[in-house]
Amino acid sequence: MDTEGRHDAPHTASRPPAGADRPDPAAPHPAPPPTPPPVAAPVAPVAVPPPPAAPPALPVPPPAKPATPPGAPEPPLLGWLRAPRPAAPPGVWTYGHRPRAAEQPDRVPARQLISGAVISFLCGWLLWSLLWNGYLGPYWIWPVSVLAPDAWIAGETPGDRIAFAIASQLYYALWIGGIAVVFGRIGRWPELGRRFLMPLVRRARDRVPAAEPAPAEDPAQWPELRAHGAPDAADRLAAEARTGRMNDVDVARIGRAWHSVRAGRHSLASFTDTVLRNGAAACAHPSGRRDLARRTAHHDLLAHQVRIGTAADHPRNPYQHRGAGCALEPGLLGTSLLAVGPSGSGKTTRLVRPVVESMCLQSLAGRCAVVAVGPAGADLGPDDAFDRVVRIGRPGPEHDLDLYGGTTDPDEAAGILAEALVGDLAEQLPGGDSRRAATALAQLLGPFRGAHDRFPSVPELRELLDGAPEAVAALRTTLESAGALTLVRELDARTRQSARAGDVGVLLADRIALLDRPAFAAFFDPEGGERQVSLRELDRPLRIRIELPERGHAEASRILARLVLAQFTESAVARTDRSLFACLVLDEAAHTITAEALRGLQRLRSANAGAVLTLRSLDDVPDALRSALLGAVGCRMAFAGVTTWDGARFAEVWGKEWVETRDVTDRQIIAVGAGMKAFHLFRHLITGKAATAKAVTVRTVERERWSASDLANSVPAGHAVLSVTSVRGEHAPPVLVDLRP
C-alpha cells in the first residue's frame, strides 16, 4: 500500500521545514508547484483495440491505488495480518503474546522497593548537599584546581572564564552522575523503572500506530505470491484486503490453495485466473460460505489456534505461562485430548464448543474435516455452521448415518459393526475380544452383499442373526441361483455355529434389536443415496454434526457413539490424501472406550487426525483401560470438581518435579549474662513471647506437579488443569487455566 500518497503527502506538504522563517502574510504568495500524479496510479497507455477473437480483459484494480481516502482508518484485517506471533511453548496463544523468562526472578516486594529507592535518593541528595556546602571539606574539588590551566583559574579573559565554568560544570556533573550510580544501585532504581515505568512506556508505544512495513515484508501485500510468479493475484488480494472485502477465513483459505499450488497439486495459471475473477471469494468452500454467522471464541486462523482461557497467576504454574493465553490447535489435537469433569464444570461450553467452532472455521478455510457428536440438545453450534446435521431418532430426517461406514468390504464392515455392538463386552466374550463377533457378522454380511449388491438393513440383519428360517432360506436360494458357492458355505457355517450353545450371534441379535426400534425406522437405510452421511468423506473439508438419542435410548446412543468412533478411526487412517486435518469431537464418551478404540486413537497421530473426548468421570471407562486411556492421549484436561480417585490417575500420569522447599524453625535464645536475662524477661512481659531465633533449612525435594487432593479441592470453579503434547513431541507441563471469558 502506498502510504505516501495516502497519509504522509498531505501532512508533509503543509508543514514548514524546521528553522524556516514564517512568511509575511502581506507578501504575495508564490504560485504552487504543479501537483505530481499519484505514485500509485500508472500512466494510462494509448488504448489499442484488441483483436476480435481475444476475450475481454478482467477488471483488475490498479496494484497500488489507495483503497481508502486519506485519514480513513485501515481495516482491522490489516492489523491482524501484520501482528507479530512470536515463538512460544505449545498451548500458548501466540497472537500478541509477550514472552517471559523461563524462571521467576527474585523480585523485591513493591513497598520495599519504593521505600528503598526513596531513602537512597535522599541519602544521595544529602551527600551532594554536604559536598556543595563545604561541610566535608574542599578536597573533592582539587582535581579541577590541579588539571585546569592557571589562565582559566585566574580568568584573565572572558574566554578563560567561560572555559573554566564549563570544566567546573562537567566536573560537578561527573560527581552527580557517580553519586546517582552508586545510590541507584543501592536503591535498585533500574528495577523500579523496569517494573513501573516500562509498562507505561510500552502502553504508550502500543497506542502509537505502527509504521506500515515494506511491501516485501508486509503480509497484506502477499509477498510470497509476488516472489513466485503471481503478482497480478497478489495485487488483487491486496486491494481486497485494503477495501475490507476480505476476512480472516478468506486469508486462510487462499493461503491453503496457494500451498497446494506450491506442492504441485494445482497449476499456477488456474490459481491466478480464479483469484482475478473472484477476488477474496476465490477457492471457496463447497457450501459457498466464507464465515460463520456467529463466533463465541477468539480465533487466529493464521496460527490455526482457538483461545480457550488464560493461564492463572498461580504458584503451581510455570512462570513463563502465567498470564499467557491458552490455545488449542490441530498440532496439539493430533495427539487427541481427554477432558474429565462433572456435569456443569464447563466441558461443553468452554472446551467443546470453541474447538468445534474452530474446526468449522478451518473447514471453511479448506484445512479441516470435523465430525461433532453429542447428545440431542448439546450446544455444539447452530445448524448453519455445519454442512450436514444427522438427528438420529427425530422424525423427518434430512440426513442419515451409514451403518457400515461407506465401505464395500464385508470383513471391514463386520469389524466396525462388531466393535459398536459388543465392544464394551469384549472381555466377557470368548477369546477376550470381539473377533468372533466380527467373524459371525462377516458370515452374514458377505453372503447378503453377494446376493443383493448391498449390505442388509437393520431389520434384515436382525432376522439373519436370529436365524429366521425364511430369511436364511431366501438368501441361500439367491446365492445358489447366482452360483456363489463360496458364499453359500459361509452362510452354512453361520447356520451350524448358531446351533451351538453360547453362540455370539444371540448377543449380537440382542444388541442390534436396540437399533430396530420404530424411532429409528427412517435411519440406517443402506439405499439412502445422498441422504447417507459416510465418514469415508474425510478427505474433503466437511462439517458434520451427529445428534445421539440419549433420552429414551441410552444404550442405543452408546452403540452409535462406539460406531462413529470406530468408523472415524478406520476412515481417517485409510485416507490416501492426509493433507486435511480430521477431527472427531465426542461430547460425553461414556462407555465408548474399548481396547480396540484405544488402538485406533494411537494410530490417529500419524494420520493427521485427532479426537476430543469428554467424560464425567473415569469410572465410565473400564478399570483396566483407565491408565491406558490417559497414556494414549497427548492432551489431558481435569476440570474443577473431579474426585480424588480421578485426580490420582491424573497425578500419576503428570508425574513429579524437583522443587526447592524452605523449612523455618524457631529456637529459643538462652541468655547468659544478667543484662540479657533482664532484657529477655522485659521482652517476654511486653510481647508475651519468649525470645527466639529463626533457622531456615533449604532442601530440594521431589513433589507431584498436581496431587490428587489439589485437583479435587484446590482447582477453583471455572478453571481446569491442562497439559498438552504436540505431534512433534513438544510438551508443556500441566497449567491451571482460567476458562471464564
ZALUMRO-277053 format. One line per field, with one value per residue (C-alpha): residue number from 1; residue in one letter; x, y, z. Coordinates in steps of 0.2 Angstrom, whole numbers, padded with zeros to 4 digits. Each point is the difference from the previous one (the first is absolute). Example, Ala and Ser with C-alpha at 12.3 -4.5 7.8 and 13.67 -1.06 7.14 Angstrom:
BEGIN
i <- (1_2)
aa <- (a_s)
X <- (0062_0006)
Y <- (-0022_0017)
Z <- (0039_-0003)
# end
This chain:
BEGIN
i <- (1_2_3_4_5_6_7_8_9_10_11_12_13_14_15_16_17_18_19_20_21_22_23_24_25_26_27_28_29_30_31_32_33_34_35_36_37_38_39_40_41_42_43_44_45_46_47_48_49_50_51_52_53_54_55_56_57_58_59_60_61_62_63_64_65_66_67_68_69_70_71_72_73_74_75_76_77_78_79_80_81_82_83_84_85_86_87_88_89_90_91_92_93_94_95_96_97_98_99_100_101_102_103_104_105_106_107_108_109_110_111_112_113_114_115_116_117_118_119_120_121_122_123_124_125_126_127_128_129_130_131_132_133_134_135_136_137_138_139_140_141_142_143_144_145_146_147_148_149_150_151_152_153_154_155_156_157_158_159_160_161_162_163_164_165_166_167_168_169_170_171_172_173_174_175_176_177_178_179_180_181_182_183_184_185_186_187_188_189_190_191_192_193_194_195_196_197_198_199_200_201_202_203_204_205_206_207_208_209_210_211_212_213_214_215_216_217_218_219_220_221_222_223_224_225_226_227_228_229_230_231_232_233_234_235_236_237_238_239_240_241_242_243_244_245_246_247_248_249_250_251_252_253_254_255_256_257_258_259_260_261_262_263_264_265_266_267_268_269_270_271_272_273_274_275_276_277_278_279_280_281_282_283_284_285_286_287_288_289_290_291_292_293_294_295_296_297_298_299_300_301_302_303_304_305_306_307_308_309_310_311_312_313_314_315_316_317_318_319_320_321_322_323_324_325_326_327_328_329_330_331_332_333_334_335_336_337_338_339_340_341_342_343_344_345_346_347_348_349_350_351_352_353_354_355_356_357_358_359_360_361_362_363_364_365_366_367_368_369_370_371_372_373_374_375_376_377_378_379_380_381_382_383_384_385_386_387_388_389_390_391_392_393_394_395_396_397_398_399_400_401_402_403_404_405_406_407_408_409_410_411_412_413_414_415_416_417_418_419_420_421_422_423_424_425_426_427_428_429_430_431_432_433_434_435_436_437_438_439_440_441_442_443_444_445_446_447_448_449_450_451_452_453_454_455_456_457_458_459_460_461_462_463_464_465_466_467_468_469_470_471_472_473_474_475_476_477_478_479_480_481_482_483_484_485_486_487_488_489_490_491_492_493_494_495_496_497_498_499_500_501_502_503_504_505_506_507_508_509_510_511_512_513_514_515_516_517_518_519_520_521_522_523_524_525_526_527_528_529_530_531_532_533_534_535_536_537_538_539_540_541_542_543_544_545_546_547_548_549_550_551_552_553_554_555_556_557_558_559_560_561_562_563_564_565_566_567_568_569_570_571_572_573_574_575_576_577_578_579_580_581_582_583_584_585_586_587_588_589_590_591_592_593_594_595_596_597_598_599_600_601_602_603_604_605_606_607_608_609_610_611_612_613_614_615_616_617_618_619_620_621_622_623_624_625_626_627_628_629_630_631_632_633_634_635_636_637_638_639_640_641_642_643_644_645_646_647_648_649_650_651_652_653_654_655_656_657_658_659_660_661_662_663_664_665_666_667_668_669_670_671_672_673_674_675_676_677_678_679_680_681_682_683_684_685_686_687_688_689_690_691_692_693_694_695_696_697_698_699_700_701_702_703_704_705_706_707_708_709_710_711_712_713_714_715_716_717_718_719_720_721_722_723_724_725_726_727_728_729_730_731_732_733_734_735_736_737_738_739_740_741)
aa <- (m_d_t_e_g_r_h_d_a_p_h_t_a_s_r_p_p_a_g_a_d_r_p_d_p_a_a_p_h_p_a_p_p_p_t_p_p_p_v_a_a_p_v_a_p_v_a_v_p_p_p_p_a_a_p_p_a_l_p_v_p_p_p_a_k_p_a_t_p_p_g_a_p_e_p_p_l_l_g_w_l_r_a_p_r_p_a_a_p_p_g_v_w_t_y_g_h_r_p_r_a_a_e_q_p_d_r_v_p_a_r_q_l_i_s_g_a_v_i_s_f_l_c_g_w_l_l_w_s_l_l_w_n_g_y_l_g_p_y_w_i_w_p_v_s_v_l_a_p_d_a_w_i_a_g_e_t_p_g_d_r_i_a_f_a_i_a_s_q_l_y_y_a_l_w_i_g_g_i_a_v_v_f_g_r_i_g_r_w_p_e_l_g_r_r_f_l_m_p_l_v_r_r_a_r_d_r_v_p_a_a_e_p_a_p_a_e_d_p_a_q_w_p_e_l_r_a_h_g_a_p_d_a_a_d_r_l_a_a_e_a_r_t_g_r_m_n_d_v_d_v_a_r_i_g_r_a_w_h_s_v_r_a_g_r_h_s_l_a_s_f_t_d_t_v_l_r_n_g_a_a_a_c_a_h_p_s_g_r_r_d_l_a_r_r_t_a_h_h_d_l_l_a_h_q_v_r_i_g_t_a_a_d_h_p_r_n_p_y_q_h_r_g_a_g_c_a_l_e_p_g_l_l_g_t_s_l_l_a_v_g_p_s_g_s_g_k_t_t_r_l_v_r_p_v_v_e_s_m_c_l_q_s_l_a_g_r_c_a_v_v_a_v_g_p_a_g_a_d_l_g_p_d_d_a_f_d_r_v_v_r_i_g_r_p_g_p_e_h_d_l_d_l_y_g_g_t_t_d_p_d_e_a_a_g_i_l_a_e_a_l_v_g_d_l_a_e_q_l_p_g_g_d_s_r_r_a_a_t_a_l_a_q_l_l_g_p_f_r_g_a_h_d_r_f_p_s_v_p_e_l_r_e_l_l_d_g_a_p_e_a_v_a_a_l_r_t_t_l_e_s_a_g_a_l_t_l_v_r_e_l_d_a_r_t_r_q_s_a_r_a_g_d_v_g_v_l_l_a_d_r_i_a_l_l_d_r_p_a_f_a_a_f_f_d_p_e_g_g_e_r_q_v_s_l_r_e_l_d_r_p_l_r_i_r_i_e_l_p_e_r_g_h_a_e_a_s_r_i_l_a_r_l_v_l_a_q_f_t_e_s_a_v_a_r_t_d_r_s_l_f_a_c_l_v_l_d_e_a_a_h_t_i_t_a_e_a_l_r_g_l_q_r_l_r_s_a_n_a_g_a_v_l_t_l_r_s_l_d_d_v_p_d_a_l_r_s_a_l_l_g_a_v_g_c_r_m_a_f_a_g_v_t_t_w_d_g_a_r_f_a_e_v_w_g_k_e_w_v_e_t_r_d_v_t_d_r_q_i_i_a_v_g_a_g_m_k_a_f_h_l_f_r_h_l_i_t_g_k_a_a_t_a_k_a_v_t_v_r_t_v_e_r_e_r_w_s_a_s_d_l_a_n_s_v_p_a_g_h_a_v_l_s_v_t_s_v_r_g_e_h_a_p_p_v_l_v_d_l_r_p)
X <- (0000_0007_-0001_0009_-0015_-0012_0006_0017_-0001_-0014_0008_0017_-0005_-0008_0013_0014_0018_0009_0008_-0008_-0007_-0018_-0006_-0007_-0019_0000_0013_-0007_0000_0010_-0009_-0001_0009_-0009_-0007_0009_-0011_-0002_0013_-0013_-0008_0010_-0001_-0014_0007_-0008_-0015_0002_-0015_0002_-0002_-0018_0005_0008_-0011_-0004_0013_-0004_-0004_0016_0002_0016_0013_0005_-0016_-0005_-0016_-0005_0000_0014_-0002_-0013_0004_0007_-0010_0003_0005_0016_0005_-0004_0011_0015_-0001_0015_-0001_0015_0006_-0008_-0002_-0014_-0017_0004_-0010_0013_-0011_0007_0010_0014_0013_0006_0015_0000_0004_-0008_0012_0004_-0012_0001_-0018_-0006_-0002_0018_0006_-0008_0005_0018_0001_-0007_0013_0014_-0005_0000_0016_0008_-0007_0006_0018_0000_-0007_0014_0013_-0007_-0001_0017_-0004_0011_0015_0006_0010_-0012_0003_0019_0000_-0007_0013_0014_-0005_-0007_0013_0004_-0007_-0017_0001_0006_-0014_0011_-0011_-0019_0005_0010_-0014_-0013_0012_0003_-0019_-0003_0013_-0007_-0017_0006_0009_-0015_-0010_0012_-0002_-0019_0000_0012_-0011_-0016_0008_0006_-0016_-0011_0008_-0003_-0018_-0003_-0006_0002_-0012_-0012_0000_-0002_-0015_-0010_0006_0003_-0018_-0006_0013_-0006_-0018_0003_0010_-0014_-0012_0011_-0005_0014_0009_-0006_0014_0009_-0010_0012_-0003_-0019_-0011_-0014_0009_0002_0018_0001_-0011_0010_0016_-0006_-0008_-0017_0001_-0017_-0009_0010_-0006_-0018_0001_0009_-0014_-0013_0008_0002_-0019_-0006_-0007_0011_-0001_0011_-0008_0003_0019_0001_-0009_0010_0016_-0005_-0004_0017_0009_-0008_0007_0017_-0002_-0004_-0018_-0007_0007_0005_-0010_-0016_0003_0004_-0015_-0012_0007_-0002_-0018_-0006_0012_-0002_-0014_0012_0003_-0016_-0007_-0012_-0014_0004_0002_0014_-0003_-0011_-0015_0006_0016_0001_0019_0015_0009_0016_-0001_0018_0006_-0015_-0003_-0016_0002_-0009_0007_0014_0013_-0003_0014_0002_0015_-0002_0000_0017_0005_0001_-0018_-0008_-0011_0002_-0015_-0003_-0005_-0003_0005_0000_0019_-0006_-0017_0010_0005_-0018_-0007_-0009_-0010_-0008_-0011_-0018_-0015_-0001_0019_0001_0006_-0013_-0001_0018_0009_-0010_-0010_0016_0009_-0015_-0001_0018_0000_-0015_0009_0015_-0011_-0007_0019_0002_0012_-0011_-0014_-0010_-0013_-0008_-0010_-0011_-0016_-0016_0000_0018_0007_0012_-0004_-0015_-0006_0006_0018_0000_-0002_-0010_-0010_-0005_-0014_-0002_-0017_-0008_-0015_0003_0019_0009_0016_0003_0015_0008_0001_0014_0011_0000_0011_-0004_0011_-0011_0014_0004_-0018_-0002_0015_-0007_-0018_0006_0010_-0015_-0012_0011_0016_-0004_-0003_0016_0008_-0015_0000_0009_0018_-0001_-0003_-0013_0008_-0013_-0014_0008_0002_-0019_-0005_0011_-0008_-0016_0005_0011_-0014_-0013_0011_0004_-0019_-0007_0015_-0002_0001_-0016_-0011_-0002_-0016_0008_0016_-0010_-0010_0016_0008_-0016_0002_-0018_-0002_-0009_0013_0015_-0009_-0004_0019_0006_-0011_0006_0018_-0003_-0009_0015_0013_0009_0004_0014_-0013_-0012_0013_0002_-0018_-0001_0015_-0010_-0015_0010_0008_-0017_-0006_0014_-0002_0007_0001_0004_-0014_-0013_0009_0002_-0019_-0004_0011_-0006_-0018_0004_0002_-0016_-0012_-0014_0009_0014_-0010_0005_0019_0014_-0007_0014_-0009_-0002_0011_0004_-0008_0013_0014_0016_0016_0009_-0001_0013_0012_-0012_-0002_-0017_-0009_-0011_-0010_-0008_-0013_-0002_-0017_0006_-0018_-0010_0014_0015_0007_-0003_0009_0015_0000_-0001_0014_0011_-0005_0005_0017_0004_-0005_0010_0016_-0001_-0004_0013_0014_-0006_0000_0012_0001_0004_0003_-0016_-0001_-0014_-0007_-0013_-0009_-0009_-0009_-0004_0010_-0006_0000_0008_0018_0006_0016_-0002_-0005_0016_0010_-0009_0003_0019_0000_-0008_0016_0009_-0016_-0001_-0016_-0005_-0015_-0007_-0008_-0010_-0004_-0010_0012_0013_-0012_-0009_0015_0004_0013_0013_-0001_0001_0019_0002_-0013_0010_0016_-0008_-0004_0012_-0011_-0008_-0012_-0007_-0014_-0005_-0010_0009_0000_0016_0000_0000_0013_0011_0001_0004_0013_0008_0001_0006_0014_0011_0013_0014_-0004_0010_-0009_0005_-0003_0000_0003_-0001_0012_0001_0014_0009_0006_0017_0003_-0012_-0003_-0006_-0011_-0008_-0002_-0008_-0011_-0006_-0003_-0010_-0011_-0003_-0003_-0005_0012_0017_0015_0003_0011_-0005_0009_-0003_0004_-0001_-0002_-0004_-0014_-0010_-0018_-0016_-0004_-0018_-0005_-0017_-0005_0005_-0010_-0015_0000_0011_-0006_-0012_-0017_0002_0018_0008_0018_0006_0015_0004_0012_0002_0002_0018_0003_0001_-0010_-0005_-0002_-0017_-0007_-0014_-0011_-0014_-0014_-0011_-0002)
Y <- (0000_0017_0010_0015_0004_-0004_0007_0008_0011_0012_0002_0002_0013_0011_0000_0013_-0006_0002_0016_0009_0018_0002_0009_0017_-0001_0016_-0006_-0008_-0019_-0009_-0011_-0018_-0013_-0011_-0015_-0016_-0015_-0012_-0014_-0013_0004_-0005_0010_-0007_-0006_0004_-0011_-0013_-0010_-0018_-0013_-0006_-0018_0006_-0002_0016_0005_-0004_0015_0000_0016_0009_-0008_0015_0011_0006_-0010_0012_0019_0009_0000_-0015_-0014_-0016_-0016_-0010_-0015_0010_0001_-0018_-0005_0010_-0004_-0009_-0018_-0005_-0017_-0007_-0017_-0011_0005_0018_0013_0008_0015_0015_-0011_0007_-0013_0000_-0008_-0018_0002_0013_0013_0004_0015_0012_0004_0017_0009_-0005_0005_0017_0004_-0005_0011_0015_-0002_-0003_0016_0010_-0007_0005_0017_0003_-0006_0013_0014_-0003_0000_0016_0009_-0004_-0010_-0014_0011_0006_-0015_-0007_0016_-0002_-0010_0016_0011_-0011_-0005_0017_0013_0015_0012_-0008_0001_0018_0005_0012_0000_-0003_-0016_-0007_0003_-0008_-0015_-0002_0001_-0014_-0011_0003_-0004_-0016_-0005_0003_-0010_-0015_0001_0000_-0014_-0010_0003_-0005_-0016_-0005_0004_-0006_-0017_0000_0005_-0011_0014_-0010_-0013_0013_0007_-0017_-0004_0016_0011_-0012_-0006_0018_0003_-0017_0005_0017_-0008_-0012_0015_0007_-0007_-0011_0005_-0009_-0014_-0001_-0008_-0015_-0003_0005_-0015_0010_0002_-0019_0000_-0019_0001_0014_-0009_-0016_0007_0006_0019_0003_-0011_0008_0017_-0005_-0008_0015_0012_-0012_0001_0019_0003_-0012_-0013_-0013_-0009_-0012_-0016_0007_0002_-0017_-0008_0009_-0004_-0018_0000_0008_-0013_-0013_0009_0000_-0019_-0003_-0006_0015_0011_0018_0006_-0007_0008_0017_-0001_-0004_0013_0014_-0005_-0003_0011_-0005_-0012_-0011_-0019_0001_-0014_-0012_0007_0017_0008_0011_0001_-0005_0010_0002_-0003_-0004_-0001_0008_-0007_0002_-0008_0004_-0010_-0012_0003_0003_0008_-0009_0009_0009_-0009_0006_0009_-0015_-0007_-0017_0007_0003_0018_0002_-0006_0011_0013_-0007_-0006_-0018_-0007_-0016_-0004_-0015_-0002_-0004_-0008_-0013_-0009_0000_0008_-0007_0012_-0007_0010_-0001_0007_0019_0002_0008_-0014_0003_0019_0004_-0014_-0009_0014_0011_-0015_-0005_0019_0000_-0016_0007_0016_-0010_-0011_0016_0004_-0017_-0007_-0011_-0013_-0001_-0012_0006_-0013_0004_-0004_0009_0018_0001_0018_-0005_0014_0006_-0010_0013_-0004_-0017_-0008_-0015_-0002_-0018_-0001_-0018_-0004_0016_-0001_0006_-0001_0009_-0011_-0017_-0009_-0014_-0015_-0008_0015_0001_-0015_-0014_-0013_-0012_-0004_0018_0004_-0015_0006_0017_-0006_-0013_0014_0010_-0013_-0011_0010_0005_-0019_-0006_-0006_-0011_-0008_-0016_0005_0016_0011_0003_-0011_-0014_0013_0008_-0017_-0004_0016_-0003_-0017_0010_0016_-0008_-0012_0014_0012_-0013_-0003_0017_0011_0010_-0003_-0005_0013_-0001_-0011_-0012_-0002_-0003_-0014_-0008_0001_-0008_-0014_0003_-0015_0010_0013_-0012_-0011_0014_0006_-0018_-0001_0016_-0005_-0017_0007_0012_-0014_0008_-0016_0008_0011_-0014_-0009_0016_0000_-0018_0002_0014_-0012_-0014_0012_0008_-0017_-0001_0005_0017_0006_0018_0003_0000_0015_0009_-0003_0008_0015_0003_-0001_0017_0008_-0009_0012_0010_0016_-0005_-0007_0014_-0002_-0011_-0004_-0007_0007_0017_0008_0018_0000_-0012_0009_-0011_0003_-0005_0018_0006_0005_0015_0015_-0006_0006_-0014_0000_-0015_0000_-0016_-0005_0001_0002_-0016_-0010_0001_-0017_0003_0017_-0008_-0013_0014_0010_-0016_-0002_0018_-0001_-0017_0007_0016_-0009_-0012_0013_0013_-0013_-0006_0017_0001_0019_0005_0019_0004_-0001_-0012_0003_-0009_0009_-0013_0009_-0012_-0016_-0011_-0018_0002_-0003_-0017_-0009_0001_0019_0003_-0008_0011_0016_-0004_-0002_0017_0010_-0006_0002_0019_-0003_0002_-0002_0010_-0011_0006_-0010_0004_-0012_-0013_-0013_0000_-0009_-0018_0000_-0010_0014_0016_0001_-0005_0013_0014_-0007_-0001_0019_0014_0014_-0003_0012_-0001_0011_0007_-0012_-0017_-0013_-0005_-0016_0008_0012_-0014_-0006_0017_0003_-0017_0004_0018_-0006_0010_0014_0006_0015_0010_0001_0011_-0007_0014_-0005_0011_-0004_0009_0011_-0004_0016_-0001_0016_0009_0014_-0011_-0010_0016_0006_-0017_0001_0018_-0006_-0015_0011_0013_-0012_-0016_-0010_-0007_0006_-0011_-0001_-0007_-0014_-0002_-0017_-0001_-0017_-0006_-0013_-0010_0005_-0004_0014_-0001_-0012_-0009_0011_0016_-0005_-0005_0015_0014_0003_0015_-0001_0005_-0006_-0016_-0007_-0003_-0009_-0001_-0010_0004_-0012_0005_-0006_0017_0001_0012_-0004_0001_0018_0006_0009_0013_-0005_0015_0013)
Z <- (0000_-0005_0017_-0008_-0011_0014_0016_0000_-0016_0006_0017_-0006_-0013_0012_0014_-0002_0002_0017_0002_-0015_0003_0000_-0016_0000_-0001_-0011_-0012_-0016_0000_-0013_-0012_0007_-0010_-0011_0009_-0005_-0005_0014_0001_0001_-0016_-0016_-0015_-0011_-0017_-0017_-0002_-0013_-0006_0004_-0014_-0002_0006_0016_0016_0010_0012_0019_0011_0010_0011_-0001_0012_0010_0000_0017_0005_0014_0000_0010_0018_0000_0012_-0007_0000_0016_-0011_-0005_0018_0003_-0014_0005_0019_0006_0006_0009_0003_0016_0009_-0006_0006_0001_-0009_-0012_-0006_0010_0011_0010_0005_0018_0009_0003_0018_0012_0005_0018_0002_0014_0007_-0008_0017_0005_-0017_0000_0018_-0004_-0016_0010_0014_-0011_-0010_0016_0006_-0017_0001_0017_-0005_-0015_0012_0012_-0014_-0008_0016_0005_0016_-0006_-0004_-0017_-0004_-0013_-0011_-0001_-0017_-0009_0009_-0005_-0018_-0006_-0007_0011_-0013_0001_0019_0000_-0013_-0009_-0015_-0002_-0010_0014_0012_-0011_-0002_0018_0003_-0012_0007_0018_-0006_-0008_0015_0011_-0012_0002_0019_-0002_-0012_0011_0015_-0010_-0006_0017_0009_-0014_0001_0019_-0002_-0015_-0012_-0016_0007_0005_-0017_-0008_0011_0000_-0014_-0014_0000_-0002_-0015_-0008_0002_-0008_-0014_-0004_-0002_-0013_-0017_-0007_-0016_-0015_-0004_-0017_-0014_0000_0018_0002_0001_-0007_-0016_-0002_-0004_-0002_-0015_-0007_0002_-0009_-0015_0005_0001_-0008_0013_0014_-0006_0000_0017_0007_-0007_0008_0017_-0001_-0005_0014_-0011_0007_0017_0010_-0008_-0017_0004_0007_-0014_-0014_0009_0001_-0019_-0003_0010_-0011_-0015_0007_0003_-0018_0003_-0010_-0014_0003_-0015_0006_0017_-0007_-0011_0014_0012_-0014_-0004_0018_0011_0019_-0004_-0010_0003_0011_0011_-0009_0011_-0007_0018_0004_0019_0014_0005_0018_0009_0019_0002_-0006_-0015_-0009_-0017_-0005_0015_-0001_0019_0010_0017_0014_0016_0009_0010_0018_0010_0012_0008_-0007_-0018_-0008_0000_-0019_-0001_0013_-0008_-0018_-0010_-0002_-0017_-0009_-0018_-0012_0004_0018_-0004_-0011_0016_0006_0015_0015_0012_0016_0011_0008_-0008_0001_0000_-0017_-0011_-0014_0001_0003_-0009_-0012_-0008_-0003_-0008_-0011_-0005_-0004_-0010_-0010_-0004_-0006_-0010_-0009_-0003_-0008_0014_0010_0000_0017_0007_0016_0009_0016_0008_-0007_0007_0003_-0005_-0014_-0011_-0011_-0015_-0012_0006_-0007_-0017_0006_0016_0004_0014_0003_0007_-0006_-0012_-0018_-0001_-0013_0002_0005_0007_-0009_0011_-0009_-0002_-0019_-0002_-0013_0009_0010_0012_0004_0002_0012_0011_0001_0004_0013_0009_0001_0006_0012_0002_0018_0004_-0009_0016_0004_-0018_-0004_-0004_0010_-0016_-0013_-0014_0001_-0001_-0015_-0008_0003_-0008_-0015_-0003_-0003_-0007_-0014_-0006_0001_-0010_-0013_-0002_0000_-0004_0016_0019_0010_0009_0018_0000_-0013_0010_0016_-0009_-0006_0017_0008_-0013_-0007_-0012_-0014_-0001_0000_-0012_-0012_0001_-0004_-0015_-0007_0002_-0007_-0015_-0003_0002_0015_0008_0011_0008_0002_0011_0010_0003_0005_0012_0009_0000_0009_0012_0005_0006_0013_0018_0004_-0018_-0001_-0013_0014_0008_-0016_-0004_0017_-0003_-0018_0007_0009_-0017_-0007_0008_-0008_0005_-0012_-0014_-0012_0004_-0005_-0017_-0011_-0015_0006_-0014_0003_0017_0007_0010_-0002_0009_-0015_-0006_0012_-0014_-0003_0011_0007_0015_0008_0016_0007_0013_0011_0007_0018_0008_-0001_-0010_0011_-0005_-0018_0002_0007_-0015_-0012_0009_-0001_-0019_-0004_0009_-0008_-0017_0002_0005_-0014_-0013_0006_-0001_-0017_-0009_-0014_0001_0018_-0003_0009_0018_0006_0017_0009_0015_0011_0014_0014_-0005_0014_-0004_-0017_0005_-0004_-0003_-0019_0002_0009_-0014_-0012_0009_0001_-0019_-0003_0004_-0016_-0011_0003_0011_0018_0012_0014_0013_0016_0015_0016_0009_-0004_0008_-0017_-0007_0005_0014_-0010_-0014_0011_0001_-0019_-0005_0009_-0008_-0018_0000_-0001_0007_0017_0009_0018_0003_0017_0011_-0005_0014_0009_-0009_-0017_0006_0005_-0018_-0006_0013_-0005_-0018_0003_0010_0013_-0001_0010_0011_0013_0017_0015_0018_0013_0018_0016_0014_0017_0004_0016_0009_0009_0008_0013_-0012_-0014_0012_0006_-0018_-0005_0016_-0004_-0019_0006_0011_-0014_-0015_0010_-0010_0004_-0010_-0015_-0015_-0017_-0009_-0019_-0008_-0019_-0008_-0018_0001_-0013_0000_-0011_-0012_0004_0014_0001_0015_-0010_-0015_0010_0012_-0006_-0018_0001_-0010_-0018_0000_-0007_0000_-0017_-0007_-0019_-0011_-0019_-0014_-0001_0018_0008_0017_0013_0019_0007_0002_0010_-0013_0003_-0012_0004_-0014)
# end
